[in-house]
């Protein structure tokens, strides 16, 4: 699999893990679910952090910045699938721009 595809898949998996982990806290604190929701939530957040270390960036800040674009798109997908609120034109346009920006940040040719 090409490096670009692997990187995007890693970021997508990290986004799912982060959203799931944060949603576990949301469910506990906002929706009155059991404190036991935190066990898989914390595991998901650990998985998220580990996945970010697998990206090809030499600098954490650049990896985090590029990941942010993928997180935006994944959050819109969560909005649609989990919350049953279909993203509108502006959501989709912003998500597409965020993915393009993530690629630019991570894969742009750099000197040195």
Residue pairs with C-beta under 8 A, 6 or more apart in sequence:
1 9
3 56
4 103
4 107
7 55
7 56
7 106
7 107
8 70
10 51
10 54
10 55
11 51
11 55
11 66
11 67
11 70
11 71
11 102
12 70
12 74
13 51
14 47
14 48
14 51
14 52
14 67
14 70
15 67
15 70
15 71
15 73
15 74
15 75
16 74
17 44
17 45
17 47
17 48
17 51
18 44
18 45
18 48
18 71
19 71
19 74
19 75
19 78
20 40
20 41
20 44
21 41
21 42
21 43
21 44
21 45
21 47
21 48
22 41
22 45
23 41
23 78
23 82
24 37
24 38
24 40
24 41
24 42
24 44
25 37
25 38
25 41
27 33
27 37
28 34
28 35
28 37
28 38
28 41
52 60
52 63
52 64
52 67
55 63
55 66
55 67
55 106
56 106
57 63
57 66
57 106
62 105
62 106
63 106
65 102
65 105
66 102
66 103
66 105
66 106
67 102
68 98
68 102
69 98
69 99
69 100
69 101
69 102
69 103
69 105
70 98
70 99
70 102
72 94
72 95
72 98
72 99
73 95
73 96
73 98
73 99
76 87
76 91
76 92
76 94
76 95
79 85
79 87
79 91
80 86
80 87
87 95
